[in-house]
Each structure stands twice: as structure tokens, then as C-alpha cells.
């Protein structure tokens, strides 16, 4: 039965058992308090046996969940759906026994569908809303009279119709609104997890340099001892007919190992994960993983390769620029152009391609996660742009997206100088000033 509900999206993540049990106990307490106040405190006639049976069924289900599951377990989408459907049916039974839509507590029908919107898929929520409207229709047409002392309160049909329409529209609006908000939050959370994973991967790559430097340093001492012993052996046995060749080969391999360790140490020092580098060097480093590029990349900046503002090199900056460049290279047809410049207050880069450009309807939403499979017409979801935006904003950047007058996409990245330049550059500018 549950397996057949997959097309409805009921296999999506549901709710923690602890949360459902807690909410349901609150509802049971509220129902009992209301019944006691109305039936005993105010003396209105209530059909106690069926009403208590309905409340007791909910309490029995809660106790069963508490026994069958651990508090930290989660009910999957299908199980959560049937639990909310049960709650909807229980509330409908109570309303049927106590006046139907004439009962002011008919608003309680909104609770299960609103919970479904925050926990389940859109299709499952739509199914529950349809079920709720069906039960609401029954309550509108058929229900026991509202307990009202010796008299029977008969509300005008027009008023009852108005209540029916109001609650139905409220269900549709609240469930749609809550589902959109929760879906956006879930998408953003998933995208942030992907962003964090990308940043951690970049940080681990940077940490490898420090690890390599430490390993080279630690291995240097025993290699020095081996070098001294090898020289003694070469002096003693270098001319020996049987062992001379082997000793000379050993000396060559020791020298080669020393050169390898020296190279590792030098590269690790050069690849310090957080140095200050000129901006052109940062651009080249972000572009290196894509070499050789599919299309030419033109770098048009007013600085020499070893000149320009010295900025803080960080995993966020490199990975963010890399994602923007990757997107441009993937969609360009003839070339990608990287431009840059600076003012006394700002530093900026612009990355443009000559591809089809960003879809006009998605331009205002670029930087949000999971824009849909139609992004850029390539089946992409826009997650790469979101990750790039998030990482670059951590460096103080502000991004703007546009299309060129002749086509092609353009991403402009702008920093306040005080947010991005390194301490060396700051001291230099202070001395110049």
C-alpha cells in the first residue's frame, strides 16, 4: 500500500517521532480542557461516550507510537501522512458530534494540513488538503446539532456556507504558503551543506601543503644521516669492482631523494593556504584547474602579472572564482573575458562569456539555490552559482548578474578595499598616503 504511494511523493522525509507525540499530547490536552469547561463548567450537553472515545483513540495512538519507536526515530513521508490523516479524521469526528461548522473550533481542521505543508511533499500536502475539504464538505451538510442547552442553535445556511468557503480557502492558502516557505528553507539548507562541503574540500587541499612541509622537515634528518653514511661507503668502496657500482647508485638515489624533499618543501611553502598575493596571481590560480581551456580566456586587467593590489588568498575566494569561471567556460562559444579595475574605495572583477546568457526570467533569482532544471538550458540547477555567491560574499564581495547587449552572461564581483586587501597592502597604502 505504502509502496504504491511513491508517485504522490510520500516517500519524502517526514517528522521525528518525539515532535509528533509532543504536538499530539498538546492537542489532546486542549481538547479535554475544552470539553471539561464546556460540558461541566458551562453545563452544555455533550455526547460524552463517543467524544471521549475519539479523544481516547488519539491518546492510544500516541502511546503506541511511544512504545514502538524511539524518540529520536523519524516517521517517513508515508507514515507521517497517515498520522496526519488520522488527526484530521479525529478532529472531524469531534466536530461532527458537536455541531459541525457551527462549532467555532472548526478552525482546528487547519492544523493537520498546515503541519503537512511543513513536513511532507507538495503532492502529499495537496492530497491531505483534498481529504480535509472532503471532510469539511460532510460537516457542512451533515452534523449533530451544536449543544446549546435547552435550545438548538440553528445558524442561517448562508452563514454556514460562508464558514465552509472561508475554512476551505484558508486551508489552501495556509498550506500553499507554508509549503513554499518550508521548501525554500529545505533547498537553502541542502545548498548550504553543499557549500560547506566544497569549502571543507578546498581547506583540506590547502592543508596538504602544510602537511607536506612538515613531512619534508621530519624526513630531512634521517636522510642527512643516510647521506653521510653513503659518502663514507663511496670513499671506502667506490673503486671496488664488485660493490663500487652499487655504492655509486645508492649515492645518486640519496641525492635524488634529497632533491625531491627540497622541492616538496618549497612548493608547500609557496602554496601556503592563506598568503597575500597580487590579484592577477589569484586570477591565474583560479583559472589553472581549467587549463587547457575549451575556449580562449582573455585577461584584461590594468595590472602586471606580479603587480596589482595584494589581497588575502582564501579557499572561499579561490573556490568562488573557480565556480564562476567554470560556468562561463561551460557556456561560452568563442571566448571568456576577465576584466578588472580598482578605485580608491573598491576593487572589482567582471567575468563575461559569449554564450547564450542567463535566462531573463531567472536573472532576478540568480544566487538562490536550486533554480530548476531549466537553468541556462543545460539541466543545471543553479547550485554552482549559489555556492559561488555564498563563498564570495564571505570575503566581503557583492555580486551582480546581467546579460551583455550582444548576448552572453556577465558576472561582476565588487569588494570594498578594506574588506579584501591584505595587511601588507594596507601598510603600503598607509605609507603612500
C-alpha positions as CSV (number, residue, x, y, z in Angstrom):
1,X,0.0,0.0,0.0
2,X,2.7,2.5,1.0
3,X,4.9,1.5,-1.9
4,X,2.1,2.4,-4.3
5,X,2.1,6.0,-2.9
6,X,5.6,6.8,-4.3
7,X,4.1,8.8,-7.2
8,X,2.5,11.1,-4.7
9,X,5.8,11.9,-3.1
10,X,5.0,10.3,0.2
11,X,8.5,8.7,0.4
12,X,10.0,12.1,1.3
13,X,11.5,12.7,4.8
14,X,8.8,13.1,7.5
15,X,8.9,14.1,11.1
16,X,10.7,13.0,14.3
17,X,8.5,10.8,16.5
18,X,9.3,12.9,19.5
19,X,7.9,16.0,17.8
20,X,4.7,14.3,16.6
21,X,4.0,12.8,20.0
22,X,4.6,16.1,21.8
23,X,2.3,18.1,19.5
24,X,-0.4,15.4,19.7
25,X,-0.3,15.4,23.6
26,X,-0.8,19.2,23.5
27,X,-3.8,18.8,21.2
28,X,-5.3,16.1,23.5
29,X,-4.8,18.3,26.5
30,X,-6.5,21.2,24.7
31,X,-9.4,19.0,23.6
32,X,-10.0,17.7,27.1
33,X,-9.8,21.1,28.7
34,X,-12.3,22.5,26.2
35,X,-14.7,19.6,26.8
36,X,-14.5,19.9,30.6
37,X,-15.0,23.7,30.5
38,X,-18.0,23.5,28.1
39,X,-19.6,20.2,29.3
40,X,-19.0,20.5,33.1
41,X,-18.2,24.1,33.7
42,X,-20.9,25.7,31.5
43,X,-23.2,22.7,31.7
44,X,-23.8,22.2,27.9
45,X,-25.0,18.7,26.9
46,X,-22.2,16.8,25.3
47,X,-22.3,13.1,24.0
48,X,-19.6,12.1,26.3
49,X,-19.2,8.4,25.3
50,X,-18.4,9.0,21.6
51,X,-16.4,12.2,22.3
52,X,-14.2,10.5,24.9
53,X,-13.8,7.6,22.6
54,X,-12.4,9.9,19.8
55,X,-10.0,11.6,22.2
56,X,-9.0,8.2,23.7
57,X,-8.2,6.8,20.2
58,X,-5.7,9.6,19.7
59,X,-4.2,9.0,23.2
60,X,-4.0,5.3,22.4
61,X,-2.2,6.0,19.1
62,X,0.3,8.3,20.9
63,X,1.1,5.6,23.5
64,X,1.5,3.1,20.7
65,X,4.0,5.3,18.8
66,X,5.9,5.9,22.1
67,X,6.2,2.2,22.6
68,X,7.0,1.2,19.0
69,X,9.6,3.9,18.2
70,X,12.5,5.6,19.9
71,X,12.0,9.3,20.5
72,X,14.8,10.1,18.0
73,X,13.3,7.9,15.2
74,X,11.7,9.6,12.2
75,X,8.5,8.7,10.6
76,X,9.0,8.7,6.8
77,X,6.7,10.5,4.5
78,X,4.1,7.8,4.2
79,X,3.8,7.2,7.9
80,X,3.7,10.9,8.7
81,X,0.9,11.3,6.1
82,X,-1.2,8.6,7.6
83,X,-0.7,10.0,11.1
84,X,-1.8,13.5,10.0
85,X,-4.8,11.9,8.1
86,X,-5.8,10.2,11.4
87,X,-5.6,13.5,13.2
88,X,-7.7,15.1,10.6
89,X,-10.3,12.3,10.8
90,X,-10.3,12.6,14.7
91,X,-10.9,16.3,14.6
92,X,-13.7,15.8,12.0
93,X,-15.4,13.2,14.2
94,X,-15.3,15.6,17.2
95,X,-16.8,18.4,15.1
96,X,-19.5,16.0,13.7
97,X,-20.5,15.2,17.3
98,X,-20.6,18.8,18.4
99,X,-22.2,20.9,15.8
100,X,-20.1,20.7,12.6
101,X,-19.3,24.1,11.1
102,X,-21.5,25.8,13.7
103,X,-18.8,24.9,16.2
104,X,-16.2,27.7,16.5
105,X,-13.5,25.1,16.9
106,X,-13.9,24.1,13.2
107,X,-10.7,26.0,12.6
108,X,-8.8,23.1,14.1
109,X,-9.1,21.4,10.7
110,X,-6.4,23.8,9.5
111,X,-3.8,22.3,11.9
112,X,-3.1,18.9,10.2
113,X,-2.9,20.4,6.7
114,X,-0.5,23.2,7.9
115,X,1.7,20.6,9.5
116,X,1.7,18.5,6.4
117,X,2.9,21.6,4.4
118,X,5.9,21.9,6.6
119,X,6.8,18.2,6.7
120,X,5.7,16.5,3.5
121,X,6.0,16.9,-0.2
122,X,3.7,19.2,-2.2
123,X,1.7,16.3,-3.6
124,X,1.2,14.7,-0.2
125,X,0.0,18.0,1.1
126,X,-2.4,18.5,-1.8
127,X,-3.8,15.1,-1.1
128,X,-4.3,15.9,2.6
129,X,-5.9,19.2,1.7
130,X,-8.3,17.4,-0.7
131,X,-9.2,15.0,2.1
132,X,-9.7,17.8,4.6
133,X,-12.0,19.7,2.2
134,X,-14.0,16.4,1.6
135,X,-14.5,16.1,5.4
136,X,-15.3,19.8,5.6
137,X,-18.0,19.3,3.0
138,X,-19.5,16.4,5.0
139,X,-19.5,18.6,8.1
140,X,-21.2,21.4,6.2
141,X,-24.0,19.1,5.1
142,X,-24.3,16.6,7.9
143,X,-23.6,17.0,11.7
144,X,-25.2,16.7,15.0
145,X,-26.7,19.9,16.4
146,X,-24.5,22.2,18.4
147,X,-25.0,21.5,22.2
148,X,-26.7,24.7,23.3
149,X,-28.6,23.9,26.5
150,X,-32.4,23.5,26.1
151,X,-32.4,25.3,22.7
152,X,-31.0,24.2,19.4
153,X,-28.8,26.9,17.7
154,X,-29.8,27.0,14.0
155,X,-27.4,29.2,12.0
156,X,-28.5,30.5,8.6
157,X,-27.5,28.4,5.7
158,X,-25.7,31.4,4.1
159,X,-23.6,31.8,7.2
160,X,-22.7,28.1,7.3
161,X,-21.8,28.3,3.6
162,X,-19.6,31.3,4.3
163,X,-17.8,29.3,7.1
164,X,-17.3,26.4,4.7
165,X,-15.8,28.6,2.0
166,X,-13.6,30.6,4.5
167,X,-12.1,27.4,6.0
168,X,-11.6,25.8,2.6
169,X,-9.8,28.9,1.3
170,X,-7.8,29.1,4.5
171,X,-6.6,25.5,4.1
172,X,-5.5,26.1,0.5
173,X,-3.8,29.4,1.3
174,X,-2.1,28.4,4.5
175,X,-0.9,25.0,3.2
176,X,0.5,26.6,0.0
177,X,2.2,29.4,1.8
178,X,3.7,27.1,4.5
179,X,4.9,24.6,1.9
180,X,6.6,27.3,-0.2
181,X,8.4,28.7,2.8
182,X,9.5,25.3,4.1
183,X,10.5,24.1,0.7
184,X,12.7,27.2,0.2
185,X,14.2,26.6,3.7
186,X,14.9,22.9,2.8
187,X,16.5,23.9,-0.5
188,X,18.7,26.5,1.1
189,X,19.8,24.1,3.8
190,X,20.7,21.5,1.2
191,X,22.6,24.1,-0.8
192,X,24.4,25.3,2.3
193,X,25.5,21.8,3.1
194,X,26.9,21.5,-0.4
195,X,28.7,24.9,0.0
196,X,30.2,23.8,3.3
197,X,31.4,20.5,1.7
198,X,33.0,22.4,-1.1
199,X,34.7,24.8,1.4
200,X,36.0,21.9,3.5
201,X,37.4,20.2,0.4
202,X,39.2,23.4,-0.5
203,X,40.5,23.8,3.0
204,X,41.8,20.2,3.1
205,X,43.6,20.8,-0.2
206,X,45.3,23.8,1.3
207,X,46.2,21.9,4.5
208,X,48.0,19.3,2.4
209,X,50.7,21.9,1.7
210,X,51.4,22.3,5.4
211,X,51.4,18.5,5.9
212,X,53.9,18.1,3.1
213,X,56.2,20.8,4.5
214,X,56.1,19.1,7.9
215,X,56.8,15.6,6.4
216,X,59.7,17.0,4.4
217,X,61.2,18.6,7.5
218,X,60.8,15.4,9.6
219,X,62.3,13.2,6.8
220,X,65.3,15.6,6.3
221,X,67.2,14.5,9.4
222,X,67.3,10.7,8.8
223,X,68.0,11.4,5.1
224,X,71.0,13.5,6.2
225,X,72.4,10.6,8.3
226,X,71.9,8.3,5.3
227,X,73.8,10.8,3.1
228,X,76.8,10.9,5.5
229,X,77.0,7.1,5.6
230,X,76.7,6.8,1.8
231,X,79.6,9.2,1.4
232,X,81.8,7.1,3.7
233,X,80.8,4.0,1.8
234,X,81.6,5.7,-1.5
235,X,85.0,6.7,-0.3
236,X,85.8,3.2,1.0
237,X,84.2,1.1,-1.7
238,X,83.8,3.4,-4.7
239,X,86.6,1.7,-6.6
240,X,85.7,-1.9,-5.6
241,X,84.9,-3.9,-8.7
242,X,82.1,-5.9,-7.1
243,X,80.4,-3.2,-5.0
244,X,81.5,0.1,-6.4
245,X,78.7,0.5,-8.9
246,X,76.0,-0.3,-6.3
247,X,77.5,2.3,-3.9
248,X,77.6,5.0,-6.6
249,X,73.9,4.2,-7.5
250,X,73.0,4.4,-3.8
251,X,74.6,7.9,-3.6
252,X,72.7,9.0,-6.7
253,X,69.4,7.8,-5.3
254,X,70.0,9.5,-1.9
255,X,70.8,12.8,-3.7
256,X,67.6,12.4,-5.8
257,X,65.6,11.8,-2.6
258,X,67.1,14.9,-1.1
259,X,66.1,17.0,-4.2
260,X,62.5,15.6,-4.0
261,X,62.1,16.6,-0.4
262,X,63.5,20.0,-1.1
263,X,61.1,20.5,-3.9
264,X,58.1,19.4,-1.7
265,X,59.1,21.8,1.0
266,X,59.5,24.7,-1.5
267,X,56.1,24.0,-3.1
268,X,54.4,23.6,0.2
269,X,55.8,27.0,1.3
270,X,54.7,28.6,-1.9
271,X,51.2,27.1,-1.5
272,X,50.6,28.5,2.0
273,X,46.8,28.4,2.2
274,X,46.5,32.0,3.4
275,X,49.2,34.3,1.9
276,X,48.6,37.7,0.4
277,X,49.0,37.6,-3.4
278,X,48.5,40.2,-6.2
279,X,45.0,39.9,-7.7
280,X,46.4,38.8,-11.1
281,X,48.1,35.9,-9.5
282,X,44.8,35.0,-7.7
283,X,43.0,35.1,-11.1
284,X,45.6,32.8,-12.7
285,X,45.4,30.3,-9.8
286,X,41.6,30.2,-10.0
287,X,42.0,29.5,-13.7
288,X,44.7,26.9,-13.5
289,X,42.4,23.9,-12.9
290,X,40.7,24.5,-16.2
291,X,43.9,24.6,-18.3
292,X,43.9,24.0,-21.2
293,X,40.6,25.8,-21.5
294,X,38.0,24.8,-24.1
295,X,37.8,28.4,-25.4
296,X,40.4,31.2,-25.1
297,X,40.4,33.2,-21.9
298,X,41.4,36.9,-22.2
299,X,42.6,38.6,-19.0
300,X,42.2,42.4,-19.5
301,X,43.3,44.0,-16.2
302,X,45.3,47.2,-15.6
303,X,48.0,45.4,-13.6
304,X,51.1,43.5,-14.4
305,X,51.1,39.7,-13.5
306,X,53.2,40.4,-10.4
307,X,51.6,43.8,-9.7
308,X,48.2,44.9,-8.6
309,X,46.5,45.0,-5.2
310,X,47.7,42.3,-2.8
311,X,44.7,40.6,-1.4
312,X,44.0,37.8,1.1
313,X,44.1,34.4,-0.6
314,X,41.5,32.1,0.9
315,X,39.6,28.9,0.0
316,X,36.4,30.9,-0.3
317,X,37.9,33.3,-2.8
318,X,39.5,30.6,-5.0
319,X,36.5,28.2,-5.0
320,X,34.0,31.0,-5.6
321,X,36.0,32.4,-8.5
322,X,36.5,28.9,-9.8
323,X,32.8,28.2,-9.9
324,X,32.1,31.5,-11.8
325,X,34.8,30.7,-14.3
326,X,33.6,27.1,-14.7
327,X,30.1,28.3,-15.5
328,X,31.5,30.9,-18.0
329,X,33.7,28.3,-19.7
330,X,31.0,25.7,-19.9
331,X,28.6,28.1,-21.8
332,X,31.0,30.2,-23.9
333,X,31.0,29.6,-27.6
334,X,34.1,31.6,-28.6
335,X,35.9,33.2,-25.6
336,X,35.7,34.3,-22.0
337,X,36.9,37.7,-20.9
338,X,38.1,38.6,-17.4
339,X,38.3,42.4,-16.7
340,X,39.2,44.2,-13.6
341,X,40.0,47.5,-12.0
342,X,40.2,49.5,-8.8
343,X,39.3,52.8,-7.3
344,X,40.4,54.3,-4.0
345,X,37.4,52.6,-2.4
346,X,36.7,49.5,-4.4
347,X,38.3,46.6,-6.3
348,X,36.2,44.8,-9.0
349,X,36.3,41.9,-11.4
350,X,34.0,41.1,-14.3
351,X,33.8,37.7,-15.9
352,X,31.9,37.6,-19.2
353,X,31.3,34.9,-21.9
354,X,29.8,35.0,-25.4
355,X,27.3,32.1,-24.7
356,X,23.5,32.2,-24.7
357,X,23.5,34.3,-21.4
358,X,21.3,33.9,-18.3
359,X,17.6,33.2,-18.9
360,X,15.8,36.5,-18.5
361,X,13.2,35.1,-16.1
362,X,15.9,33.7,-13.8
363,X,18.1,36.8,-13.7
364,X,16.4,38.3,-10.6
365,X,16.8,34.9,-8.7
366,X,20.4,34.2,-9.5
367,X,22.3,33.4,-6.3
368,X,19.4,31.4,-4.9
369,X,19.7,27.6,-4.7
370,X,18.1,25.0,-7.0
371,X,16.5,27.3,-9.6
372,X,15.3,24.3,-11.6
373,X,16.5,22.1,-14.4
374,X,15.9,24.8,-17.0
375,X,18.7,27.0,-15.7
376,X,20.8,28.1,-18.6
377,X,19.0,25.5,-20.7
378,X,21.5,22.8,-19.7
379,X,19.8,20.9,-17.0
380,X,21.8,22.7,-14.3
381,X,20.0,23.8,-11.1
382,X,22.0,26.9,-10.3
383,X,23.6,25.4,-7.3
384,X,27.1,26.3,-8.5
385,X,26.2,30.0,-8.8
386,X,24.6,29.8,-5.3
387,X,27.8,28.3,-3.9
388,X,30.0,30.8,-5.6
389,X,27.8,33.7,-4.4
390,X,27.8,32.4,-0.8
391,X,31.6,31.8,-0.7
392,X,32.5,35.1,-2.3
393,X,30.1,37.0,0.0
394,X,32.1,35.6,2.9
395,X,35.1,37.5,1.5
396,X,33.1,40.7,1.5
397,X,32.1,40.6,-2.2
398,X,28.9,41.8,-3.8
399,X,27.8,40.0,-7.0
400,X,25.6,41.2,-9.8
401,X,24.5,39.2,-12.8
402,X,23.5,40.5,-16.2
403,X,23.5,39.8,-19.9
404,X,25.6,41.7,-22.4
405,X,23.9,43.8,-25.1
406,X,25.1,41.4,-27.8
407,X,24.4,38.3,-25.7
408,X,26.5,36.3,-23.2
409,X,26.4,36.3,-19.5
410,X,28.3,38.7,-17.2
411,X,29.1,38.4,-13.5
412,X,30.5,41.4,-11.8
413,X,32.2,41.0,-8.4
414,X,33.0,44.0,-6.3
415,X,34.8,44.4,-2.9
416,X,35.4,47.3,-0.7
417,X,39.2,47.7,-0.5
418,X,39.2,47.4,3.3
419,X,37.4,44.0,3.1
420,X,39.7,42.2,0.7
421,X,43.3,43.7,0.8
422,X,45.9,42.1,2.9
423,X,47.8,43.7,5.8
424,X,50.9,44.2,3.6
425,X,48.9,46.2,1.0
426,X,47.2,48.1,3.8
427,X,50.5,49.2,5.3
428,X,51.8,50.1,1.8
429,X,48.8,52.3,1.1
430,X,49.0,53.8,4.5
431,X,52.7,54.8,3.9
432,X,51.9,56.2,0.5
433,X,49.0,58.2,1.9
